[in-house]
Amino acid sequence: MKHITTLILLIAAIFPAANAQTVSDITVKEIELNRVGKNMSVSVVVNLEDLRVKSDKATLLSFSLVNGSDSLDLGGVAYYGRNRYYHYVRSSLPLVAEGNGLNLRASEMPEDLHYKIVKPYEKWMNGAHISIERKDYGCCHKLLREEAMTIG
């Protein structure tokens, strides 16, 4: 009986981990790639519940579609600690996700990020997967940490 209980607990511990992929404090809950006519729809749900951005730091999450040597930047979302956000604004420096992304203060960070984007379909996208890159920045736009994960 003890072995059966241990086996059940082991299986219960394995299955949640198999459904979610994690890079540090970020867990991908859902991912969906769909070709809709002449477009490719990409939808990702990322759990940010454990992500903590200190007041003098910024964290950028970048998404890209990858298949072999072909890739397409899908933009990203940057979260800024209070001091770092005001530093960028006052200094008129380009924000981390400038031009191809969304910039938010850490206080505006949702528990789950629902990221969706539609791009024109190209032949190489058939069989592509999503790459998520996390970069942490400190003072003077200095890169402090970089991690990546591939999904799908």
Chimera marker file (.cmm) of the C-alpha trace (Angstrom):
<marker_set name="trace">
<marker id="1" x="0.000" y="0.000" z="0.000" r="1" g="1" b="0" radius="0.5"/>
<marker id="2" x="2.861" y="2.360" z="0.820" r="1" g="1" b="0" radius="0.5"/>
<marker id="3" x="4.400" y="1.756" z="-2.620" r="1" g="1" b="0" radius="0.5"/>
<marker id="4" x="1.112" y="2.559" z="-4.365" r="1" g="1" b="0" radius="0.5"/>
<marker id="5" x="0.761" y="5.830" z="-2.424" r="1" g="1" b="0" radius="0.5"/>
<marker id="6" x="4.341" y="6.772" z="-3.278" r="1" g="1" b="0" radius="0.5"/>
<marker id="7" x="3.740" y="5.967" z="-6.948" r="1" g="1" b="0" radius="0.5"/>
<marker id="8" x="0.567" y="8.087" z="-7.046" r="1" g="1" b="0" radius="0.5"/>
<marker id="9" x="2.371" y="11.046" z="-5.432" r="1" g="1" b="0" radius="0.5"/>
<marker id="10" x="5.239" y="10.672" z="-7.883" r="1" g="1" b="0" radius="0.5"/>
<marker id="11" x="2.888" y="10.665" z="-10.882" r="1" g="1" b="0" radius="0.5"/>
<marker id="12" x="1.000" y="13.691" z="-9.512" r="1" g="1" b="0" radius="0.5"/>
<marker id="13" x="4.291" y="15.550" z="-9.134" r="1" g="1" b="0" radius="0.5"/>
<marker id="14" x="5.456" y="14.711" z="-12.664" r="1" g="1" b="0" radius="0.5"/>
<marker id="15" x="2.333" y="15.636" z="-14.655" r="1" g="1" b="0" radius="0.5"/>
<marker id="16" x="2.063" y="19.344" z="-13.726" r="1" g="1" b="0" radius="0.5"/>
<marker id="17" x="5.736" y="19.763" z="-14.593" r="1" g="1" b="0" radius="0.5"/>
<marker id="18" x="5.194" y="18.103" z="-17.956" r="1" g="1" b="0" radius="0.5"/>
<marker id="19" x="2.450" y="20.572" z="-18.914" r="1" g="1" b="0" radius="0.5"/>
<marker id="20" x="4.337" y="23.777" z="-18.075" r="1" g="1" b="0" radius="0.5"/>
<marker id="21" x="7.788" y="24.885" z="-19.183" r="1" g="1" b="0" radius="0.5"/>
<marker id="22" x="9.759" y="27.240" z="-16.977" r="1" g="1" b="0" radius="0.5"/>
<marker id="23" x="12.674" y="29.626" z="-17.323" r="1" g="1" b="0" radius="0.5"/>
<marker id="24" x="13.638" y="30.999" z="-13.870" r="1" g="1" b="0" radius="0.5"/>
<marker id="25" x="10.524" y="32.666" z="-12.449" r="1" g="1" b="0" radius="0.5"/>
<marker id="26" x="8.432" y="32.486" z="-15.632" r="1" g="1" b="0" radius="0.5"/>
<marker id="27" x="6.164" y="29.558" z="-16.519" r="1" g="1" b="0" radius="0.5"/>
<marker id="28" x="4.555" y="29.065" z="-19.926" r="1" g="1" b="0" radius="0.5"/>
<marker id="29" x="1.017" y="27.821" z="-19.326" r="1" g="1" b="0" radius="0.5"/>
<marker id="30" x="-0.384" y="27.733" z="-22.865" r="1" g="1" b="0" radius="0.5"/>
<marker id="31" x="0.900" y="28.149" z="-26.386" r="1" g="1" b="0" radius="0.5"/>
<marker id="32" x="-1.003" y="28.131" z="-29.641" r="1" g="1" b="0" radius="0.5"/>
<marker id="33" x="0.271" y="28.487" z="-33.212" r="1" g="1" b="0" radius="0.5"/>
<marker id="34" x="-2.445" y="28.618" z="-35.866" r="1" g="1" b="0" radius="0.5"/>
<marker id="35" x="-2.383" y="29.365" z="-39.542" r="1" g="1" b="0" radius="0.5"/>
<marker id="36" x="-5.480" y="31.409" z="-40.350" r="1" g="1" b="0" radius="0.5"/>
<marker id="37" x="-5.670" y="32.006" z="-44.094" r="1" g="1" b="0" radius="0.5"/>
<marker id="38" x="-2.635" y="34.073" z="-45.058" r="1" g="1" b="0" radius="0.5"/>
<marker id="39" x="-1.694" y="34.798" z="-41.448" r="1" g="1" b="0" radius="0.5"/>
<marker id="40" x="0.046" y="33.012" z="-38.585" r="1" g="1" b="0" radius="0.5"/>
<marker id="41" x="-1.564" y="33.587" z="-35.200" r="1" g="1" b="0" radius="0.5"/>
<marker id="42" x="0.668" y="33.150" z="-32.155" r="1" g="1" b="0" radius="0.5"/>
<marker id="43" x="-0.831" y="33.068" z="-28.673" r="1" g="1" b="0" radius="0.5"/>
<marker id="44" x="1.167" y="32.491" z="-25.487" r="1" g="1" b="0" radius="0.5"/>
<marker id="45" x="0.032" y="32.589" z="-21.853" r="1" g="1" b="0" radius="0.5"/>
<marker id="46" x="2.920" y="33.125" z="-19.452" r="1" g="1" b="0" radius="0.5"/>
<marker id="47" x="2.537" y="32.984" z="-15.670" r="1" g="1" b="0" radius="0.5"/>
<marker id="48" x="4.474" y="35.841" z="-14.053" r="1" g="1" b="0" radius="0.5"/>
<marker id="49" x="3.310" y="35.204" z="-10.495" r="1" g="1" b="0" radius="0.5"/>
<marker id="50" x="6.846" y="34.440" z="-9.249" r="1" g="1" b="0" radius="0.5"/>
<marker id="51" x="8.631" y="37.150" z="-11.262" r="1" g="1" b="0" radius="0.5"/>
<marker id="52" x="9.966" y="39.930" z="-9.049" r="1" g="1" b="0" radius="0.5"/>
<marker id="53" x="11.462" y="43.026" z="-10.657" r="1" g="1" b="0" radius="0.5"/>
<marker id="54" x="13.498" y="45.108" z="-8.209" r="1" g="1" b="0" radius="0.5"/>
<marker id="55" x="13.040" y="48.868" z="-8.226" r="1" g="1" b="0" radius="0.5"/>
<marker id="56" x="16.337" y="49.548" z="-10.018" r="1" g="1" b="0" radius="0.5"/>
<marker id="57" x="16.015" y="46.753" z="-12.626" r="1" g="1" b="0" radius="0.5"/>
<marker id="58" x="14.123" y="46.019" z="-15.842" r="1" g="1" b="0" radius="0.5"/>
<marker id="59" x="13.125" y="42.621" z="-17.253" r="1" g="1" b="0" radius="0.5"/>
<marker id="60" x="12.434" y="42.054" z="-20.954" r="1" g="1" b="0" radius="0.5"/>
<marker id="61" x="10.549" y="39.026" z="-22.269" r="1" g="1" b="0" radius="0.5"/>
<marker id="62" x="11.061" y="38.627" z="-26.035" r="1" g="1" b="0" radius="0.5"/>
<marker id="63" x="9.135" y="36.223" z="-28.232" r="1" g="1" b="0" radius="0.5"/>
<marker id="64" x="10.250" y="34.872" z="-31.602" r="1" g="1" b="0" radius="0.5"/>
<marker id="65" x="9.080" y="32.259" z="-34.079" r="1" g="1" b="0" radius="0.5"/>
<marker id="66" x="11.924" y="29.920" z="-35.087" r="1" g="1" b="0" radius="0.5"/>
<marker id="67" x="12.352" y="27.120" z="-37.616" r="1" g="1" b="0" radius="0.5"/>
<marker id="68" x="15.938" y="26.103" z="-38.348" r="1" g="1" b="0" radius="0.5"/>
<marker id="69" x="17.885" y="29.166" z="-39.491" r="1" g="1" b="0" radius="0.5"/>
<marker id="70" x="14.706" y="31.192" z="-40.122" r="1" g="1" b="0" radius="0.5"/>
<marker id="71" x="13.246" y="33.353" z="-37.382" r="1" g="1" b="0" radius="0.5"/>
<marker id="72" x="10.794" y="36.189" z="-36.886" r="1" g="1" b="0" radius="0.5"/>
<marker id="73" x="10.853" y="38.651" z="-33.990" r="1" g="1" b="0" radius="0.5"/>
<marker id="74" x="7.390" y="38.802" z="-32.417" r="1" g="1" b="0" radius="0.5"/>
<marker id="75" x="8.133" y="41.681" z="-30.069" r="1" g="1" b="0" radius="0.5"/>
<marker id="76" x="8.142" y="41.544" z="-26.332" r="1" g="1" b="0" radius="0.5"/>
<marker id="77" x="7.111" y="42.975" z="-23.012" r="1" g="1" b="0" radius="0.5"/>
<marker id="78" x="9.390" y="44.894" z="-20.655" r="1" g="1" b="0" radius="0.5"/>
<marker id="79" x="8.684" y="45.325" z="-16.958" r="1" g="1" b="0" radius="0.5"/>
<marker id="80" x="10.442" y="48.105" z="-15.076" r="1" g="1" b="0" radius="0.5"/>
<marker id="81" x="11.024" y="48.577" z="-11.384" r="1" g="1" b="0" radius="0.5"/>
<marker id="82" x="9.877" y="51.962" z="-10.117" r="1" g="1" b="0" radius="0.5"/>
<marker id="83" x="13.285" y="53.709" z="-10.108" r="1" g="1" b="0" radius="0.5"/>
<marker id="84" x="14.424" y="52.207" z="-13.413" r="1" g="1" b="0" radius="0.5"/>
<marker id="85" x="11.225" y="53.290" z="-15.183" r="1" g="1" b="0" radius="0.5"/>
<marker id="86" x="11.545" y="56.906" z="-14.034" r="1" g="1" b="0" radius="0.5"/>
<marker id="87" x="15.244" y="56.915" z="-14.904" r="1" g="1" b="0" radius="0.5"/>
<marker id="88" x="14.464" y="55.972" z="-18.517" r="1" g="1" b="0" radius="0.5"/>
<marker id="89" x="11.630" y="58.506" z="-18.767" r="1" g="1" b="0" radius="0.5"/>
<marker id="90" x="13.602" y="61.419" z="-17.239" r="1" g="1" b="0" radius="0.5"/>
<marker id="91" x="16.742" y="60.681" z="-19.262" r="1" g="1" b="0" radius="0.5"/>
<marker id="92" x="14.797" y="60.329" z="-22.524" r="1" g="1" b="0" radius="0.5"/>
<marker id="93" x="16.589" y="57.022" z="-23.055" r="1" g="1" b="0" radius="0.5"/>
<marker id="94" x="15.002" y="54.452" z="-25.344" r="1" g="1" b="0" radius="0.5"/>
<marker id="95" x="13.018" y="51.964" z="-23.297" r="1" g="1" b="0" radius="0.5"/>
<marker id="96" x="14.152" y="48.324" z="-23.383" r="1" g="1" b="0" radius="0.5"/>
<marker id="97" x="11.230" y="47.154" z="-25.572" r="1" g="1" b="0" radius="0.5"/>
<marker id="98" x="11.243" y="50.325" z="-27.691" r="1" g="1" b="0" radius="0.5"/>
<marker id="99" x="9.553" y="50.095" z="-31.077" r="1" g="1" b="0" radius="0.5"/>
<marker id="100" x="8.560" y="46.445" z="-31.078" r="1" g="1" b="0" radius="0.5"/>
<marker id="101" x="7.011" y="45.809" z="-27.716" r="1" g="1" b="0" radius="0.5"/>
<marker id="102" x="5.118" y="46.911" z="-24.665" r="1" g="1" b="0" radius="0.5"/>
<marker id="103" x="6.681" y="48.777" z="-21.737" r="1" g="1" b="0" radius="0.5"/>
<marker id="104" x="5.051" y="48.507" z="-18.294" r="1" g="1" b="0" radius="0.5"/>
<marker id="105" x="5.957" y="49.270" z="-14.707" r="1" g="1" b="0" radius="0.5"/>
<marker id="106" x="6.365" y="46.213" z="-12.486" r="1" g="1" b="0" radius="0.5"/>
<marker id="107" x="3.382" y="47.399" z="-10.442" r="1" g="1" b="0" radius="0.5"/>
<marker id="108" x="1.222" y="46.895" z="-13.578" r="1" g="1" b="0" radius="0.5"/>
<marker id="109" x="2.444" y="43.320" z="-14.110" r="1" g="1" b="0" radius="0.5"/>
<marker id="110" x="-0.445" y="40.839" z="-14.398" r="1" g="1" b="0" radius="0.5"/>
<marker id="111" x="-0.341" y="37.379" z="-12.841" r="1" g="1" b="0" radius="0.5"/>
<marker id="112" x="-0.762" y="35.879" z="-16.336" r="1" g="1" b="0" radius="0.5"/>
<marker id="113" x="0.503" y="37.585" z="-19.472" r="1" g="1" b="0" radius="0.5"/>
<marker id="114" x="-1.721" y="36.810" z="-22.472" r="1" g="1" b="0" radius="0.5"/>
<marker id="115" x="0.478" y="37.638" z="-25.459" r="1" g="1" b="0" radius="0.5"/>
<marker id="116" x="-1.062" y="37.392" z="-28.916" r="1" g="1" b="0" radius="0.5"/>
<marker id="117" x="0.242" y="38.556" z="-32.264" r="1" g="1" b="0" radius="0.5"/>
<marker id="118" x="-0.676" y="37.893" z="-35.899" r="1" g="1" b="0" radius="0.5"/>
<marker id="119" x="1.941" y="37.983" z="-38.668" r="1" g="1" b="0" radius="0.5"/>
<marker id="120" x="1.729" y="37.236" z="-42.400" r="1" g="1" b="0" radius="0.5"/>
<marker id="121" x="2.295" y="33.510" z="-43.017" r="1" g="1" b="0" radius="0.5"/>
<marker id="122" x="5.454" y="32.404" z="-44.797" r="1" g="1" b="0" radius="0.5"/>
<marker id="123" x="6.257" y="28.871" z="-45.946" r="1" g="1" b="0" radius="0.5"/>
<marker id="124" x="9.125" y="28.386" z="-43.461" r="1" g="1" b="0" radius="0.5"/>
<marker id="125" x="6.688" y="28.869" z="-40.527" r="1" g="1" b="0" radius="0.5"/>
<marker id="126" x="5.277" y="25.373" z="-41.066" r="1" g="1" b="0" radius="0.5"/>
<marker id="127" x="6.628" y="23.356" z="-38.124" r="1" g="1" b="0" radius="0.5"/>
<marker id="128" x="8.079" y="26.414" z="-36.363" r="1" g="1" b="0" radius="0.5"/>
<marker id="129" x="8.298" y="26.761" z="-32.594" r="1" g="1" b="0" radius="0.5"/>
<marker id="130" x="8.341" y="29.649" z="-30.125" r="1" g="1" b="0" radius="0.5"/>
<marker id="131" x="11.472" y="30.920" z="-28.430" r="1" g="1" b="0" radius="0.5"/>
<marker id="132" x="11.148" y="33.045" z="-25.292" r="1" g="1" b="0" radius="0.5"/>
<marker id="133" x="14.121" y="35.049" z="-24.118" r="1" g="1" b="0" radius="0.5"/>
<marker id="134" x="14.413" y="36.778" z="-20.753" r="1" g="1" b="0" radius="0.5"/>
<marker id="135" x="16.889" y="39.609" z="-20.230" r="1" g="1" b="0" radius="0.5"/>
<marker id="136" x="17.407" y="41.513" z="-16.983" r="1" g="1" b="0" radius="0.5"/>
<marker id="137" x="18.871" y="45.013" z="-17.174" r="1" g="1" b="0" radius="0.5"/>
<marker id="138" x="20.382" y="47.247" z="-14.510" r="1" g="1" b="0" radius="0.5"/>
<marker id="139" x="21.891" y="50.689" z="-14.458" r="1" g="1" b="0" radius="0.5"/>
<marker id="140" x="23.103" y="52.216" z="-17.729" r="1" g="1" b="0" radius="0.5"/>
<marker id="141" x="21.239" y="49.602" z="-19.787" r="1" g="1" b="0" radius="0.5"/>
<marker id="142" x="23.733" y="46.960" z="-18.574" r="1" g="1" b="0" radius="0.5"/>
<marker id="143" x="22.666" y="43.375" z="-19.302" r="1" g="1" b="0" radius="0.5"/>
<marker id="144" x="22.743" y="41.453" z="-16.015" r="1" g="1" b="0" radius="0.5"/>
<marker id="145" x="21.177" y="38.140" z="-16.970" r="1" g="1" b="0" radius="0.5"/>
<marker id="146" x="20.050" y="36.354" z="-20.113" r="1" g="1" b="0" radius="0.5"/>
<marker id="147" x="18.079" y="33.119" z="-20.423" r="1" g="1" b="0" radius="0.5"/>
<marker id="148" x="16.130" y="31.470" z="-23.216" r="1" g="1" b="0" radius="0.5"/>
<marker id="149" x="13.766" y="28.569" z="-23.708" r="1" g="1" b="0" radius="0.5"/>
<marker id="150" x="12.224" y="26.930" z="-26.735" r="1" g="1" b="0" radius="0.5"/>
<marker id="151" x="8.653" y="25.667" z="-26.722" r="1" g="1" b="0" radius="0.5"/>
<marker id="152" x="6.989" y="23.344" z="-29.169" r="1" g="1" b="0" radius="0.5"/>
<link id1="1" id2="2" r="1" g="1" b="0" radius="0.2"/>
<link id1="2" id2="3" r="1" g="1" b="0" radius="0.2"/>
<link id1="3" id2="4" r="1" g="1" b="0" radius="0.2"/>
<link id1="4" id2="5" r="1" g="1" b="0" radius="0.2"/>
<link id1="5" id2="6" r="1" g="1" b="0" radius="0.2"/>
<link id1="6" id2="7" r="1" g="1" b="0" radius="0.2"/>
<link id1="7" id2="8" r="1" g="1" b="0" radius="0.2"/>
<link id1="8" id2="9" r="1" g="1" b="0" radius="0.2"/>
<link id1="9" id2="10" r="1" g="1" b="0" radius="0.2"/>
<link id1="10" id2="11" r="1" g="1" b="0" radius="0.2"/>
<link id1="11" id2="12" r="1" g="1" b="0" radius="0.2"/>
<link id1="12" id2="13" r="1" g="1" b="0" radius="0.2"/>
<link id1="13" id2="14" r="1" g="1" b="0" radius="0.2"/>
<link id1="14" id2="15" r="1" g="1" b="0" radius="0.2"/>
<link id1="15" id2="16" r="1" g="1" b="0" radius="0.2"/>
<link id1="16" id2="17" r="1" g="1" b="0" radius="0.2"/>
<link id1="17" id2="18" r="1" g="1" b="0" radius="0.2"/>
<link id1="18" id2="19" r="1" g="1" b="0" radius="0.2"/>
<link id1="19" id2="20" r="1" g="1" b="0" radius="0.2"/>
<link id1="20" id2="21" r="1" g="1" b="0" radius="0.2"/>
<link id1="21" id2="22" r="1" g="1" b="0" radius="0.2"/>
<link id1="22" id2="23" r="1" g="1" b="0" radius="0.2"/>
<link id1="23" id2="24" r="1" g="1" b="0" radius="0.2"/>
<link id1="24" id2="25" r="1" g="1" b="0" radius="0.2"/>
<link id1="25" id2="26" r="1" g="1" b="0" radius="0.2"/>
<link id1="26" id2="27" r="1" g="1" b="0" radius="0.2"/>
<link id1="27" id2="28" r="1" g="1" b="0" radius="0.2"/>
<link id1="28" id2="29" r="1" g="1" b="0" radius="0.2"/>
<link id1="29" id2="30" r="1" g="1" b="0" radius="0.2"/>
<link id1="30" id2="31" r="1" g="1" b="0" radius="0.2"/>
<link id1="31" id2="32" r="1" g="1" b="0" radius="0.2"/>
<link id1="32" id2="33" r="1" g="1" b="0" radius="0.2"/>
<link id1="33" id2="34" r="1" g="1" b="0" radius="0.2"/>
<link id1="34" id2="35" r="1" g="1" b="0" radius="0.2"/>
<link id1="35" id2="36" r="1" g="1" b="0" radius="0.2"/>
<link id1="36" id2="37" r="1" g="1" b="0" radius="0.2"/>
<link id1="37" id2="38" r="1" g="1" b="0" radius="0.2"/>
<link id1="38" id2="39" r="1" g="1" b="0" radius="0.2"/>
<link id1="39" id2="40" r="1" g="1" b="0" radius="0.2"/>
<link id1="40" id2="41" r="1" g="1" b="0" radius="0.2"/>
<link id1="41" id2="42" r="1" g="1" b="0" radius="0.2"/>
<link id1="42" id2="43" r="1" g="1" b="0" radius="0.2"/>
<link id1="43" id2="44" r="1" g="1" b="0" radius="0.2"/>
<link id1="44" id2="45" r="1" g="1" b="0" radius="0.2"/>
<link id1="45" id2="46" r="1" g="1" b="0" radius="0.2"/>
<link id1="46" id2="47" r="1" g="1" b="0" radius="0.2"/>
<link id1="47" id2="48" r="1" g="1" b="0" radius="0.2"/>
<link id1="48" id2="49" r="1" g="1" b="0" radius="0.2"/>
<link id1="49" id2="50" r="1" g="1" b="0" radius="0.2"/>
<link id1="50" id2="51" r="1" g="1" b="0" radius="0.2"/>
<link id1="51" id2="52" r="1" g="1" b="0" radius="0.2"/>
<link id1="52" id2="53" r="1" g="1" b="0" radius="0.2"/>
<link id1="53" id2="54" r="1" g="1" b="0" radius="0.2"/>
<link id1="54" id2="55" r="1" g="1" b="0" radius="0.2"/>
<link id1="55" id2="56" r="1" g="1" b="0" radius="0.2"/>
<link id1="56" id2="57" r="1" g="1" b="0" radius="0.2"/>
<link id1="57" id2="58" r="1" g="1" b="0" radius="0.2"/>
<link id1="58" id2="59" r="1" g="1" b="0" radius="0.2"/>
<link id1="59" id2="60" r="1" g="1" b="0" radius="0.2"/>
<link id1="60" id2="61" r="1" g="1" b="0" radius="0.2"/>
<link id1="61" id2="62" r="1" g="1" b="0" radius="0.2"/>
<link id1="62" id2="63" r="1" g="1" b="0" radius="0.2"/>
<link id1="63" id2="64" r="1" g="1" b="0" radius="0.2"/>
<link id1="64" id2="65" r="1" g="1" b="0" radius="0.2"/>
<link id1="65" id2="66" r="1" g="1" b="0" radius="0.2"/>
<link id1="66" id2="67" r="1" g="1" b="0" radius="0.2"/>
<link id1="67" id2="68" r="1" g="1" b="0" radius="0.2"/>
<link id1="68" id2="69" r="1" g="1" b="0" radius="0.2"/>
<link id1="69" id2="70" r="1" g="1" b="0" radius="0.2"/>
<link id1="70" id2="71" r="1" g="1" b="0" radius="0.2"/>
<link id1="71" id2="72" r="1" g="1" b="0" radius="0.2"/>
<link id1="72" id2="73" r="1" g="1" b="0" radius="0.2"/>
<link id1="73" id2="74" r="1" g="1" b="0" radius="0.2"/>
<link id1="74" id2="75" r="1" g="1" b="0" radius="0.2"/>
<link id1="75" id2="76" r="1" g="1" b="0" radius="0.2"/>
<link id1="76" id2="77" r="1" g="1" b="0" radius="0.2"/>
<link id1="77" id2="78" r="1" g="1" b="0" radius="0.2"/>
<link id1="78" id2="79" r="1" g="1" b="0" radius="0.2"/>
<link id1="79" id2="80" r="1" g="1" b="0" radius="0.2"/>
<link id1="80" id2="81" r="1" g="1" b="0" radius="0.2"/>
<link id1="81" id2="82" r="1" g="1" b="0" radius="0.2"/>
<link id1="82" id2="83" r="1" g="1" b="0" radius="0.2"/>
<link id1="83" id2="84" r="1" g="1" b="0" radius="0.2"/>
<link id1="84" id2="85" r="1" g="1" b="0" radius="0.2"/>
<link id1="85" id2="86" r="1" g="1" b="0" radius="0.2"/>
<link id1="86" id2="87" r="1" g="1" b="0" radius="0.2"/>
<link id1="87" id2="88" r="1" g="1" b="0" radius="0.2"/>
<link id1="88" id2="89" r="1" g="1" b="0" radius="0.2"/>
<link id1="89" id2="90" r="1" g="1" b="0" radius="0.2"/>
<link id1="90" id2="91" r="1" g="1" b="0" radius="0.2"/>
<link id1="91" id2="92" r="1" g="1" b="0" radius="0.2"/>
<link id1="92" id2="93" r="1" g="1" b="0" radius="0.2"/>
<link id1="93" id2="94" r="1" g="1" b="0" radius="0.2"/>
<link id1="94" id2="95" r="1" g="1" b="0" radius="0.2"/>
<link id1="95" id2="96" r="1" g="1" b="0" radius="0.2"/>
<link id1="96" id2="97" r="1" g="1" b="0" radius="0.2"/>
<link id1="97" id2="98" r="1" g="1" b="0" radius="0.2"/>
<link id1="98" id2="99" r="1" g="1" b="0" radius="0.2"/>
<link id1="99" id2="100" r="1" g="1" b="0" radius="0.2"/>
<link id1="100" id2="101" r="1" g="1" b="0" radius="0.2"/>
<link id1="101" id2="102" r="1" g="1" b="0" radius="0.2"/>
<link id1="102" id2="103" r="1" g="1" b="0" radius="0.2"/>
<link id1="103" id2="104" r="1" g="1" b="0" radius="0.2"/>
<link id1="104" id2="105" r="1" g="1" b="0" radius="0.2"/>
<link id1="105" id2="106" r="1" g="1" b="0" radius="0.2"/>
<link id1="106" id2="107" r="1" g="1" b="0" radius="0.2"/>
<link id1="107" id2="108" r="1" g="1" b="0" radius="0.2"/>
<link id1="108" id2="109" r="1" g="1" b="0" radius="0.2"/>
<link id1="109" id2="110" r="1" g="1" b="0" radius="0.2"/>
<link id1="110" id2="111" r="1" g="1" b="0" radius="0.2"/>
<link id1="111" id2="112" r="1" g="1" b="0" radius="0.2"/>
<link id1="112" id2="113" r="1" g="1" b="0" radius="0.2"/>
<link id1="113" id2="114" r="1" g="1" b="0" radius="0.2"/>
<link id1="114" id2="115" r="1" g="1" b="0" radius="0.2"/>
<link id1="115" id2="116" r="1" g="1" b="0" radius="0.2"/>
<link id1="116" id2="117" r="1" g="1" b="0" radius="0.2"/>
<link id1="117" id2="118" r="1" g="1" b="0" radius="0.2"/>
<link id1="118" id2="119" r="1" g="1" b="0" radius="0.2"/>
<link id1="119" id2="120" r="1" g="1" b="0" radius="0.2"/>
<link id1="120" id2="121" r="1" g="1" b="0" radius="0.2"/>
<link id1="121" id2="122" r="1" g="1" b="0" radius="0.2"/>
<link id1="122" id2="123" r="1" g="1" b="0" radius="0.2"/>
<link id1="123" id2="124" r="1" g="1" b="0" radius="0.2"/>
<link id1="124" id2="125" r="1" g="1" b="0" radius="0.2"/>
<link id1="125" id2="126" r="1" g="1" b="0" radius="0.2"/>
<link id1="126" id2="127" r="1" g="1" b="0" radius="0.2"/>
<link id1="127" id2="128" r="1" g="1" b="0" radius="0.2"/>
<link id1="128" id2="129" r="1" g="1" b="0" radius="0.2"/>
<link id1="129" id2="130" r="1" g="1" b="0" radius="0.2"/>
<link id1="130" id2="131" r="1" g="1" b="0" radius="0.2"/>
<link id1="131" id2="132" r="1" g="1" b="0" radius="0.2"/>
<link id1="132" id2="133" r="1" g="1" b="0" radius="0.2"/>
<link id1="133" id2="134" r="1" g="1" b="0" radius="0.2"/>
<link id1="134" id2="135" r="1" g="1" b="0" radius="0.2"/>
<link id1="135" id2="136" r="1" g="1" b="0" radius="0.2"/>
<link id1="136" id2="137" r="1" g="1" b="0" radius="0.2"/>
<link id1="137" id2="138" r="1" g="1" b="0" radius="0.2"/>
<link id1="138" id2="139" r="1" g="1" b="0" radius="0.2"/>
<link id1="139" id2="140" r="1" g="1" b="0" radius="0.2"/>
<link id1="140" id2="141" r="1" g="1" b="0" radius="0.2"/>
<link id1="141" id2="142" r="1" g="1" b="0" radius="0.2"/>
<link id1="142" id2="143" r="1" g="1" b="0" radius="0.2"/>
<link id1="143" id2="144" r="1" g="1" b="0" radius="0.2"/>
<link id1="144" id2="145" r="1" g="1" b="0" radius="0.2"/>
<link id1="145" id2="146" r="1" g="1" b="0" radius="0.2"/>
<link id1="146" id2="147" r="1" g="1" b="0" radius="0.2"/>
<link id1="147" id2="148" r="1" g="1" b="0" radius="0.2"/>
<link id1="148" id2="149" r="1" g="1" b="0" radius="0.2"/>
<link id1="149" id2="150" r="1" g="1" b="0" radius="0.2"/>
<link id1="150" id2="151" r="1" g="1" b="0" radius="0.2"/>
<link id1="151" id2="152" r="1" g="1" b="0" radius="0.2"/>
</marker_set>
